[in-house]
Amino acid sequence: MQLPLVVGVDGSDASLRAVDWAVDEAARHGLPLRLVYASLWERYEGAVPSGSVERPSEQVMAEHVVASAAERARRRGPEVKVSTGILPEDAVSALLSEGDNATALITGSRGRGELKGMLLGSVSLAVAGRAHCPVVVVRGDQAGLAGTHERILLGAGDPGTAADAVRFAFREAEARGCVLDVVRAWRGPSHLIPGNGEPAGEPEKQATAVLDELLREAMTEHADVRVRPAAVEGPAHRVLVDRSAAADLVIVGARRRVGHVGLQFGRTGHTLLHHAQCPVAVVPQRV
């Protein structure tokens, strides 16, 4: 049984862009699509007099939102199987629960009612930081959203916590038939200079060694994927944000510690979710 791509919808422009992106992604991978609207409106259903045929306005809106999103999805990808759900829960809890039976969760960068000046909505941030399946936050410029760069960007983390992100990146590049750029950022401590007994190029060599270890198995399994590994000097969050301008998707791993409460990703993932110029995939690795 193929698990669906689950998209959180709320009628906002950002969620509609997420629907469009998810339809294309579902078509590439041959996956079904599930569109979910979540709200606590049922808590207030008692405000409607018993026997009244009038439905709560929030319920009417929810039905309209999911129906419109489903029609939009079917027009864009007639071959994609689309289902919908309206859930009486807060959006974060509902999406996290849906993620337990999803290939990935897809959200827009901001939801309905959130301030326009916000770089990233609270629901998207919470879901990306807590879900146990991959989460894609659909953001960025038109070229990145449309996939015209034909390039996927993977931020290479440590081998022990990035294996699932690597597998995700190779599958994505293979499905798209595009180049996979893999970047490992490194920074040279100030004491590593010629003449002090330490080789100046050691951090770069270590970064290259990590790339080799991280990619070896996946490159064998996905021999047709064109891979361009690079060890790049600089802070990882800045390097990846800069390079996201020429990518269709940037992918990073994230630790998921069992029993840990709160958002679980580092500075690099947090920065990308707020500033990347293309969609961002956060792929969890349980440790």
C-alpha positions in Angstrom: 0.0 0.0 0.0 1.4 3.4 -1.0 1.2 6.0 1.7 -0.1 9.4 0.4 1.4 12.8 0.4 -0.6 14.8 2.9 -1.1 18.5 2.3 -2.4 20.9 4.9 -4.9 23.2 3.3 -6.7 26.3 4.7 -7.6 28.4 1.6 -4.6 30.7 1.8 -2.5 31.4 -1.3 0.5 29.7 0.4 -1.5 26.5 0.9 -2.7 26.5 -2.7 0.9 26.8 -3.9 1.6 23.8 -1.7 -1.3 21.9 -3.3 0.2 22.6 -6.8 3.6 21.5 -5.7 2.3 18.4 -4.1 0.3 17.4 -7.1 3.4 17.5 -9.3 5.3 15.5 -6.6 2.6 12.9 -6.4 2.6 12.5 -10.2 6.4 12.1 -10.2 6.4 9.3 -7.6 3.0 7.7 -8.5 1.6 8.5 -5.0 -2.0 9.4 -3.9 -2.7 12.8 -2.5 -4.6 13.6 0.7 -5.8 17.1 1.4 -6.5 17.9 5.0 -8.2 20.9 6.7 -8.0 20.9 10.5 -9.9 23.1 12.9 -11.3 23.0 16.4 -14.6 24.4 15.1 -16.6 21.4 16.4 -15.8 22.5 20.0 -18.1 25.4 19.3 -20.9 23.5 17.6 -23.0 23.7 20.8 -23.4 27.4 20.0 -25.8 26.4 17.2 -29.3 25.7 18.6 -30.3 22.1 18.7 -32.6 21.3 15.8 -31.2 24.1 13.7 -30.4 23.2 10.1 -27.8 26.0 10.0 -24.2 24.6 10.0 -21.4 26.5 11.8 -19.8 28.9 9.4 -16.4 27.4 10.0 -17.7 24.0 8.8 -19.1 25.5 5.7 -15.8 27.2 5.0 -13.9 24.0 5.7 -16.0 22.1 3.2 -15.5 24.9 0.6 -11.7 25.0 1.2 -11.2 21.2 0.7 -13.6 21.0 -2.2 -11.9 23.9 -4.0 -8.4 22.4 -3.3 -9.4 19.0 -4.5 -10.8 20.4 -7.7 -7.6 22.4 -8.2 -5.6 19.3 -7.7 -7.6 17.2 -10.1 -7.4 19.8 -12.8 -3.6 20.0 -12.4 -3.0 16.2 -12.2 -5.9 14.2 -13.5 -3.9 11.0 -13.0 -3.3 11.6 -9.3 -5.8 10.0 -6.9 -7.1 12.7 -4.5 -8.9 12.3 -1.1 -9.8 14.8 1.5 -10.4 15.1 5.2 -11.8 17.7 7.6 -10.5 17.1 11.1 -11.8 18.5 14.4 -8.3 19.1 15.8 -5.8 21.9 15.9 -3.7 22.0 12.7 -0.4 21.0 14.2 -1.8 18.0 16.1 -3.8 16.9 13.1 -0.9 17.1 10.6 1.5 15.3 13.0 -1.0 12.5 13.4 -1.6 12.3 9.6 2.2 12.1 9.2 2.2 8.7 10.9 0.6 7.3 7.8 2.1 9.5 5.1 5.0 9.4 2.7 5.5 13.1 3.5 3.7 16.1 4.8 3.4 19.2 2.6 2.7 22.7 4.0 2.7 26.2 2.7 5.0 28.8 4.2 2.2 30.7 5.9 -1.4 30.0 6.8 -4.6 31.9 6.6 -4.8 34.7 9.1 -1.1 34.9 9.8 0.7 38.2 9.6 2.0 38.9 6.1 5.3 40.0 7.5 6.0 36.6 9.0 8.7 34.7 7.2 7.3 31.3 8.2 3.9 30.4 9.7 3.7 28.8 13.2 2.0 25.6 11.9 4.7 24.9 9.3 7.5 25.5 11.7 6.0 23.2 14.4 5.2 20.4 11.9 8.7 20.6 10.4 10.3 20.5 13.8 8.3 17.6 15.2 7.0 15.3 12.5 8.4 11.8 12.2 8.1 11.7 8.4 9.6 14.1 5.8 8.1 17.5 5.8 8.2 19.8 2.7 7.6 23.5 3.3 6.7 25.0 -0.1 8.3 28.4 -0.4 10.6 30.4 -2.6 10.6 32.1 -6.0 8.7 31.1 -9.1 11.7 29.3 -10.7 12.2 27.1 -7.7 8.6 26.3 -7.3 8.3 25.4 -11.0 11.4 23.2 -10.9 13.1 24.9 -13.8 16.6 24.6 -12.3 16.7 20.8 -12.7 18.9 20.7 -9.6 18.3 19.3 -6.1 20.5 20.5 -3.2 21.3 18.3 -0.2 22.9 19.7 2.9 25.2 16.9 4.1 25.0 16.3 7.8 26.8 13.8 10.0 26.6 10.2 8.7 24.9 8.9 11.8 22.0 11.4 11.5 21.7 12.0 7.8 21.1 8.6 6.2 17.4 9.1 5.7 17.9 12.5 4.2 20.5 11.0 1.7 18.0 8.3 0.6 15.3 10.9 0.2 17.5 13.1 -1.9 18.6 10.4 -4.2 15.0 9.2 -4.7 14.0 12.7 -5.5 16.8 13.3 -8.0 16.1 10.0 -9.6 12.4 10.7 -10.0 13.1 14.2 -11.5 16.0 13.1 -13.6 18.1 16.0 -12.3 21.5 16.7 -10.8 22.0 16.2 -7.1 24.4 18.7 -5.5 25.6 17.6 -2.1 27.3 20.2 0.0 29.2 19.7 3.2 30.2 23.1 4.8 33.4 23.4 6.8 35.0 26.1 8.8 38.7 26.3 9.6 39.6 27.2 13.2 41.9 30.2 13.4 44.7 28.1 14.8 44.9 25.9 11.8 47.4 27.9 9.8 50.7 26.9 8.3 53.6 26.9 10.7 51.8 26.0 13.9 52.0 22.2 13.4 48.5 21.7 12.0 47.8 21.2 8.3 45.8 24.2 7.0 43.6 22.0 4.7 42.6 19.5 7.4 39.0 20.7 7.9 38.4 20.5 4.2 39.8 17.0 4.0 37.6 15.9 6.8 34.5 17.4 5.1 35.4 15.5 1.9 35.8 12.3 3.9 32.4 12.7 5.4 30.9 13.2 2.0 32.5 10.1 0.7 31.2 8.0 3.6 27.8 9.5 3.4 27.3 9.0 -0.3 29.1 5.7 -1.0 26.1 3.4 -0.6 23.5 5.6 -2.2 25.7 6.3 -5.2 26.0 2.5 -5.8 22.2 2.0 -5.4 21.3 4.9 -7.7 24.1 4.8 -10.3 22.1 6.8 -12.8 21.8 9.9 -10.5 24.3 12.6 -11.4 26.0 13.6 -8.1 28.1 16.7 -7.5 29.6 16.6 -4.0 31.4 19.7 -2.7 33.1 20.6 0.5 32.5 24.4 0.9 34.0 26.8 3.4 31.6 28.8 5.4 28.7 28.5 7.8 26.3 25.8 6.6 23.1 27.9 7.0 24.6 30.7 4.8 26.1 28.4 2.2 22.8 26.5 1.7 20.6 29.6 1.7 22.8 31.1 -1.0 22.8 28.0 -3.1 19.1 27.5 -2.7 18.6 30.3 -5.3 19.7 27.8 -8.0 17.8 24.8 -6.7 14.3 23.3 -7.0 14.4 21.7 -3.6 16.9 21.9 -0.7 17.0 18.9 1.7 18.3 18.7 5.2 18.2 16.0 7.9 17.0 16.5 11.4 17.4 14.5 14.6 14.3 13.1 16.3 15.0 12.0 19.8 12.3 9.8 21.2 10.4 11.5 24.1 11.9 14.9 23.4 9.5 17.8 23.6 9.8 20.8 21.3 11.2 21.6 17.9 14.0 19.3 16.8 16.2 20.8 14.1 19.3 22.8 14.2 20.2 26.3 13.1 20.7 25.3 9.5 17.2 23.8 9.1 15.6 26.7 10.9 17.4 29.2 8.7 16.4 27.5 5.5 12.8 27.2 6.5 12.7 31.0 6.9 15.0 32.2 4.1 15.5 29.5 1.4 14.6 30.6 -2.1 13.1 27.2 -3.0 11.0 24.5 -1.2 12.6 23.0 1.8 12.4 19.3 2.8 13.2 18.4 6.4 13.9 14.6 6.7 13.9 13.2 10.2 16.4 10.6 11.5 15.6 8.9 14.7 18.5 8.6 17.1 
